[in-house]
Amino acid sequence: MVVLELSKSVYSLLSVKSVAHRLSAEATCIIDDSDKFWILGLRPNLGLTNLDDLACRATRELLDQELRQILDEKTQAFRSVIIAQAFSGVNLLHPELDNAPAGTDPLGLSKPDSETGRIH
């Protein structure tokens, strides 16, 4: 069995649970906690005996899951706007475009930046 002590100040419980789920085909995972650490116990399933490889996969997966969580938190507002726009009957960001005649370019998107003064 491999036991990893994972700092609570670095890793969330959701990330630890996600790792346990991702590795469930390879190992039985046990999660516990102490004051400052999540304890992740990994017992390889039958036929898998390389504990170092299992520990390495777990730590790589843990970092991946933690970064996914950070990205999810940072992009939540943006994704909410996209979903709201997709299900809205009007243009939420530029309502003036709803009444623009077909074939027109009221925002000037077809013009080069040098003509519009846009800076990227």
Backbone bond lengths (Angstrom), bond angles and torsions (degrees), N, CA, C in turn:
res aa  C-N    CA-C-N  psi(-1)  N-CA   C-N-CA  omega(-1)  CA-C   N-CA-C  phi
1 M - - - 1.443 - - 1.524 108.83 -
2 V 1.343 116.09 142.03 1.455 123.31 175.59 1.518 106.75 -107.68
3 V 1.315 116.57 135.45 1.457 121.15 177.40 1.522 107.90 -122.34
4 L 1.322 115.67 123.25 1.457 121.46 178.57 1.524 108.91 -110.36
5 E 1.324 116.75 131.36 1.452 121.83 172.51 1.513 107.24 -99.77
6 L 1.320 116.45 118.11 1.458 122.33 -172.86 1.524 109.45 -115.70
7 S 1.301 116.91 121.69 1.461 121.66 -175.87 1.528 111.24 -61.77
8 K 1.323 116.04 129.44 1.466 121.09 177.65 1.527 111.48 -67.66
9 S 1.335 117.07 -22.76 1.464 119.50 178.79 1.528 111.75 -76.99
10 V 1.324 117.33 -13.17 1.461 122.16 -179.14 1.527 111.83 -108.71
11 Y 1.337 117.22 -41.61 1.459 121.59 -172.82 1.531 111.33 -117.54
12 S 1.303 115.82 139.18 1.462 121.12 178.05 1.530 109.96 -87.34
13 L 1.320 115.22 159.62 1.459 119.86 176.69 1.523 110.23 -63.11
14 L 1.336 117.38 -36.78 1.466 120.34 178.48 1.528 111.01 -59.69
15 S 1.316 117.34 -41.84 1.468 120.45 178.10 1.525 111.32 -64.32
16 V 1.314 116.88 -41.21 1.468 120.44 179.67 1.529 109.93 -64.76
17 K 1.327 116.48 -42.81 1.471 120.13 178.05 1.527 110.98 -64.57
18 S 1.323 117.07 -38.36 1.466 120.41 178.39 1.518 111.27 -63.25
19 V 1.314 116.81 -40.50 1.466 121.07 177.54 1.526 109.99 -63.71
20 A 1.320 116.58 -44.64 1.468 119.99 179.08 1.523 110.37 -58.85
21 H 1.309 116.17 -41.52 1.468 119.39 178.69 1.528 111.15 -65.88
22 R 1.339 117.01 -45.18 1.470 120.57 -178.86 1.524 112.30 -62.44
23 L 1.322 117.31 -31.34 1.459 120.90 -177.54 1.523 113.10 -95.83
24 S 1.319 117.56 4.36 1.466 120.19 -173.72 1.530 113.34 -63.45
25 A 1.317 118.78 -22.89 1.465 120.41 176.96 1.527 111.17 -75.82
26 E 1.336 116.32 -23.10 1.458 120.87 -176.93 1.517 113.54 -101.57
27 A 1.336 116.85 -25.57 1.457 119.33 -173.55 1.519 111.21 -153.62
28 T 1.313 114.54 154.12 1.450 120.79 169.38 1.521 106.07 -84.28
29 C 1.326 116.09 127.96 1.455 120.79 -174.91 1.520 110.61 -112.32
30 I 1.304 115.32 135.52 1.452 121.92 178.38 1.526 107.30 -122.99
31 I 1.339 116.60 128.38 1.459 121.22 179.97 1.525 108.24 -114.06
32 D 1.316 114.42 132.91 1.457 120.62 176.04 1.522 106.21 -142.20
33 D 1.340 115.67 172.41 1.455 117.07 177.14 1.514 111.44 -138.55
34 S 1.326 113.31 156.46 1.456 121.73 172.65 1.522 105.02 -126.01
35 D 1.313 117.42 -170.00 1.461 119.52 -177.04 1.528 112.91 -58.61
36 K 1.316 116.72 -45.43 1.464 120.73 -173.15 1.525 114.72 -116.39
37 F 1.334 117.09 -3.23 1.465 120.13 -173.65 1.517 112.17 -133.03
38 W 1.339 114.72 148.84 1.459 121.50 162.07 1.509 104.94 -90.76
39 I 1.293 117.22 135.84 1.464 121.54 177.77 1.528 106.94 -105.48
40 L 1.324 116.55 120.97 1.462 121.75 178.94 1.523 107.92 -115.79
41 G 1.319 115.73 110.89 1.454 121.27 177.27 1.519 109.31 -98.59
42 L 1.312 116.31 131.46 1.464 122.30 -178.09 1.524 108.99 -122.34
43 R 1.298 116.86 115.73 1.467 121.83 176.78 1.535 106.62 -110.43
44 P 1.326 118.29 113.38 1.469 120.84 -177.33 1.524 111.78 -58.56
45 N 1.318 115.28 142.26 1.466 120.79 174.11 1.522 109.19 -71.70
46 L 1.297 116.72 167.84 1.464 121.27 -179.31 1.518 111.40 -52.37
47 G 1.290 116.04 136.28 1.462 121.47 177.21 1.515 113.30 91.17
48 L 1.311 118.56 -14.78 1.460 121.64 177.99 1.521 108.53 -108.14
49 T 1.318 116.54 118.94 1.459 118.61 -175.58 1.522 113.54 -126.27
50 N 1.322 119.00 -9.84 1.453 120.19 -177.42 1.533 109.87 -80.81
51 L 1.327 115.56 97.33 1.455 121.00 -176.30 1.524 112.80 -69.29
52 D 1.336 116.98 -33.88 1.466 119.59 179.33 1.522 111.11 -64.15
53 D 1.339 117.21 -43.15 1.469 120.45 178.02 1.521 111.09 -62.79
54 L 1.311 116.43 -41.32 1.458 120.88 179.32 1.526 110.63 -63.04
55 A 1.323 117.45 -43.72 1.463 121.88 178.66 1.528 110.70 -64.04
56 C 1.330 117.17 -40.97 1.471 120.79 178.53 1.526 111.04 -64.55
57 R 1.319 116.81 -44.67 1.481 119.96 177.96 1.523 110.31 -61.50
58 A 1.311 116.97 -40.42 1.466 120.65 -179.68 1.527 111.25 -63.89
59 T 1.318 117.69 -43.76 1.469 119.48 -179.07 1.526 111.95 -70.03
60 R 1.342 117.75 -36.88 1.470 119.98 175.34 1.527 110.65 -64.26
61 E 1.320 115.69 -44.45 1.464 120.71 179.98 1.526 110.77 -65.54
62 L 1.312 117.05 -35.55 1.454 121.10 179.20 1.526 110.89 -63.40
63 L 1.308 116.55 -45.54 1.467 120.04 177.44 1.521 110.43 -62.59
64 D 1.328 117.30 -43.11 1.457 121.62 178.56 1.533 111.12 -58.92
65 Q 1.315 116.78 -46.67 1.462 120.72 -178.88 1.528 111.38 -66.03
66 E 1.313 116.94 -37.86 1.474 119.98 178.95 1.522 110.49 -65.96
67 L 1.325 117.31 -42.07 1.469 120.22 178.15 1.526 111.44 -66.68
68 R 1.318 117.69 -37.34 1.464 120.70 175.57 1.521 110.96 -60.17
69 Q 1.319 116.07 -40.72 1.456 120.36 179.67 1.529 111.12 -65.31
70 I 1.321 116.86 -42.28 1.462 121.00 178.39 1.522 110.34 -62.32
71 L 1.330 117.16 -45.64 1.470 120.61 178.17 1.525 111.48 -62.42
72 D 1.317 116.58 -39.31 1.455 120.86 178.59 1.527 110.34 -60.71
73 E 1.321 117.25 -44.98 1.461 121.43 179.99 1.527 111.25 -65.40
74 K 1.330 117.22 -42.01 1.462 120.69 -176.55 1.528 113.42 -72.81
75 T 1.315 117.90 -23.86 1.465 120.24 -176.90 1.523 113.07 -106.87
76 Q 1.328 118.22 5.21 1.464 121.10 -176.67 1.530 112.23 -58.74
77 A 1.315 117.96 -46.59 1.473 120.67 -178.28 1.531 110.62 -62.87
78 F 1.310 116.56 -43.11 1.462 121.16 179.92 1.528 111.15 -61.87
79 R 1.335 116.35 -44.84 1.466 120.62 179.30 1.531 111.32 -65.23
80 S 1.317 117.24 -34.22 1.470 120.58 177.98 1.523 111.00 -64.61
81 V 1.323 117.07 -40.86 1.467 120.75 178.06 1.526 110.35 -64.31
82 I 1.319 117.29 -42.95 1.463 120.81 179.38 1.528 110.58 -61.33
83 I 1.322 117.21 -44.51 1.467 120.68 179.76 1.517 110.55 -66.22
84 A 1.340 117.31 -43.24 1.469 120.45 178.59 1.518 110.73 -60.23
85 Q 1.334 116.37 -42.87 1.472 119.96 179.46 1.518 111.02 -64.77
86 A 1.308 116.93 -39.00 1.465 120.80 -177.75 1.522 111.62 -63.66
87 F 1.316 117.75 -34.21 1.459 120.77 -177.26 1.531 113.56 -101.48
88 S 1.313 116.67 3.76 1.458 120.76 179.84 1.528 109.77 -89.83
89 G 1.291 115.41 148.55 1.474 119.66 177.65 1.515 112.48 -84.77
90 V 1.333 117.91 -5.49 1.465 122.22 -179.32 1.525 109.14 -130.77
91 N 1.320 115.45 166.26 1.454 120.95 177.32 1.522 107.73 -81.40
92 L 1.311 117.96 111.67 1.463 122.12 -176.12 1.523 112.88 -73.57
93 L 1.312 117.97 -31.46 1.458 120.96 -177.00 1.521 113.04 -87.94
94 H 1.313 116.59 -34.30 1.468 121.77 -179.16 1.526 109.29 -136.68
95 P 1.341 118.19 75.91 1.466 119.96 -176.98 1.529 113.62 -60.68
96 E 1.336 117.06 -24.04 1.469 120.15 179.16 1.526 112.19 -63.53
97 L 1.315 117.05 -20.18 1.460 120.12 -179.75 1.528 112.32 -75.48
98 D 1.323 118.40 -19.59 1.461 121.11 -179.87 1.525 112.09 -64.32
99 N 1.344 117.21 -30.12 1.466 121.07 -177.29 1.524 113.20 -102.63
100 A 1.315 117.34 3.37 1.464 120.55 -179.16 1.521 109.60 -71.33
101 P 1.331 116.59 137.85 1.466 119.62 178.08 1.531 111.40 -61.96
102 A 1.298 116.28 146.67 1.466 121.54 178.70 1.517 110.28 -57.40
103 G 1.301 115.99 140.04 1.457 121.12 177.11 1.515 113.62 85.25
104 T 1.321 118.65 -1.85 1.463 120.15 178.36 1.521 109.89 -93.93
105 D 1.310 115.61 168.70 1.464 121.90 -177.88 1.529 108.44 -132.22
106 P 1.347 118.44 72.87 1.453 120.40 -174.63 1.530 114.58 -64.14
107 L 1.295 118.26 -23.68 1.464 120.63 178.05 1.524 112.72 -90.70
108 G 1.316 117.23 -6.80 1.453 121.42 179.58 1.514 113.87 69.52
109 L 1.323 116.49 30.38 1.460 120.00 -178.10 1.520 113.69 -68.90
110 S 1.328 116.83 -22.60 1.466 119.36 -179.02 1.530 111.99 -83.77
111 K 1.332 117.46 -8.63 1.470 120.84 -179.26 1.524 109.97 -87.12
112 P 1.329 117.67 147.80 1.465 120.42 177.36 1.533 110.67 -65.31
113 D 1.299 117.06 153.06 1.456 121.45 179.57 1.523 112.18 -58.10
114 S 1.318 116.78 -33.10 1.462 119.77 -179.08 1.532 111.32 -62.26
115 E 1.333 118.23 -27.32 1.470 121.95 178.02 1.519 112.35 -85.11
116 T 1.313 117.15 -31.40 1.468 120.11 -175.77 1.524 113.28 -95.56
117 G 1.323 117.40 -16.96 1.452 120.15 -177.71 1.523 114.03 80.60
118 R 1.332 116.55 7.82 1.466 119.89 178.83 1.519 109.80 -67.20
119 I 1.316 115.19 142.51 1.459 121.63 176.51 1.512 107.90 -124.31
120 H 1.324 116.85 133.00 1.489 121.48 -179.47 1.490 110.61 -100.71
